[in-house]
Amino acid sequence: MTRQASTAQQTLVKQWNDVIAAIAKLHSSAMVRPEDGWTIFKPVDQLAGKFELTPVVFKLPENTRAQSMQSQVVLDLYVVVAGSITVRPDENSRKALITQEFTTRVAYFRHRPHGLLHVYGTHCDFALNKVGHPIFHSQLRSFSEYAKCVRERYGVGGDDDKDLVKSLLQNVRVPTAQMDVFSVFLQLCADHLLGKSSGERQKQVFDDLVRENKFLRGAASQAPHMMSQTAASCYRANHWYPAPS
């Protein structure tokens, strides 16, 4: 492995370990498998700095209403995250990386006695100069095939799976923030492990995770029109599409 790829992998694994540690502090029963960052962040193009994220599966409570009574929270939601990310060193910081490209796949499953219910799936992407595509966007996607990852990681039984996503309209590209895999990890913690009844310690853990997430710089600098003063002070969709010729 090249020195640059090795350093990048070390950085990704460190941040993954920070996510694992934060989850344990935010909710005593929440889980993610596998945990070993060295096996899930695999270099696929060392010269380009591209890494693949082997599917990881989070086991989470669906809502946060009972955060103050963690022992009574039912962890019946499984979220599979997979994808890839291409990075390069940040010349202005020894510890930071800059995003070149990314693609993220997220699949949500509810666990029911007779099988898994695929309730939400999204594909998050980066399209620099693709006609009709916002630079950062997400689309609904059926990822029912990831049910096998849930079973492999957690031994979930039942064979009567249902896919509620496949019949939904899937060619709607919604402009989003940069939802690389680490952005999704942060979202999962916010959506499912933080709530009104969260204590000061939990809030501090999440704040620390937000700060640590700054290790990765965004890819927007590749689109000059997104770096303009106007775009920086306005988040409307007209800034998110390729610049008019």
Secondary structure as GFF3:
##gff-version 3
##sequence-region A 1 245
A	DSSP	alpha_helix	3	26	.	.	.	ID=ss1
A	DSSP	beta_strand	31	33	.	.	.	ID=ss2
A	DSSP	alpha_helix	37	40	.	.	.	ID=ss3
A	DSSP	beta_strand	41	45	.	.	.	ID=ss4
A	DSSP	beta_strand	50	60	.	.	.	ID=ss5
A	DSSP	three_ten_helix	67	72	.	.	.	ID=ss6
A	DSSP	beta_strand	77	89	.	.	.	ID=ss7
A	DSSP	beta_strand	97	112	.	.	.	ID=ss8
A	DSSP	beta_strand	115	126	.	.	.	ID=ss9
A	DSSP	beta_strand	136	140	.	.	.	ID=ss10
A	DSSP	three_ten_helix	144	146	.	.	.	ID=ss11
A	DSSP	alpha_helix	147	154	.	.	.	ID=ss12
A	DSSP	beta_strand	162	163	.	.	.	ID=ss13
A	DSSP	beta_strand	174	175	.	.	.	ID=ss14
A	DSSP	alpha_helix	181	192	.	.	.	ID=ss15
A	DSSP	alpha_helix	200	212	.	.	.	ID=ss16
A	DSSP	three_ten_helix	213	215	.	.	.	ID=ss17
A	DSSP	beta_strand	216	217	.	.	.	ID=ss18
A	DSSP	three_ten_helix	220	222	.	.	.	ID=ss19
A	DSSP	three_ten_helix	224	227	.	.	.	ID=ss20
A	DSSP	alpha_helix	229	232	.	.	.	ID=ss21
A	DSSP	three_ten_helix	237	239	.	.	.	ID=ss22
###
